[in-house]
Amino acid sequence: MSCLVYNQFNYLLNKFGYRLRALATGVLYQKCLRISSVSSGKYSLGEIVNLVSVDANRFSLLGI
């Protein structure tokens, strides 16, 4: 019985983490779109994508 409860809890926790990551990625992506052209020249596209990915991963780890 405890195995079923543990599996259900783990499933729900992972589901929450995935949703949190998707939400964080969307919010960070929208913020990247609002960056002015002056400040976007400071960072390459690869650096911005890397920062968004790292930040989204950190948010998803909070849910796990």
C-alpha positions in Angstrom: 0.0 0.0 0.0 2.8 2.4 0.8 4.3 1.8 -2.6 1.1 3.1 -4.3 1.0 6.2 -2.1 4.7 6.9 -2.8 4.3 6.4 -6.5 1.3 8.7 -6.6 3.1 11.3 -4.6 6.2 11.1 -6.8 4.0 11.4 -9.9 2.2 14.5 -8.7 5.5 16.1 -7.5 7.1 15.5 -10.9 4.0 16.8 -12.7 4.1 20.0 -10.6 7.8 20.4 -11.4 7.2 20.1 -15.1 4.4 22.6 -15.0 6.6 25.0 -13.0 9.4 24.6 -15.5 7.0 25.4 -18.4 5.6 28.4 -16.6 9.1 29.7 -15.7 10.3 29.2 -19.3 7.3 31.1 -20.7 7.8 34.0 -18.3 11.5 34.2 -18.9 11.0 34.0 -22.7 8.5 36.9 -22.5 11.0 38.9 -20.5 13.7 38.2 -23.1 11.3 39.5 -25.8 11.0 42.8 -23.9 14.7 43.4 -23.6 15.6 46.5 -25.5 17.8 46.4 -28.6 20.5 48.3 -26.8 20.8 45.9 -23.9 20.3 42.8 -26.1 23.6 43.7 -27.8 25.4 42.8 -24.6 24.5 39.2 -24.8 24.5 36.7 -27.7 21.4 34.6 -28.5 23.2 31.5 -27.1 23.9 33.2 -23.8 20.3 34.3 -23.4 19.0 30.8 -24.2 21.4 29.3 -21.8 20.4 31.7 -19.0 16.7 31.0 -19.6 17.3 27.2 -19.6 19.3 27.3 -16.4 16.8 29.5 -14.6 13.9 27.3 -15.7 15.8 24.2 -14.5 16.3 25.8 -11.1 12.6 26.6 -10.8 11.7 23.0 -11.7 14.2 21.6 -9.1 12.2 23.5 -6.4 9.2 21.3 -7.2 11.1 18.1 -7.0 
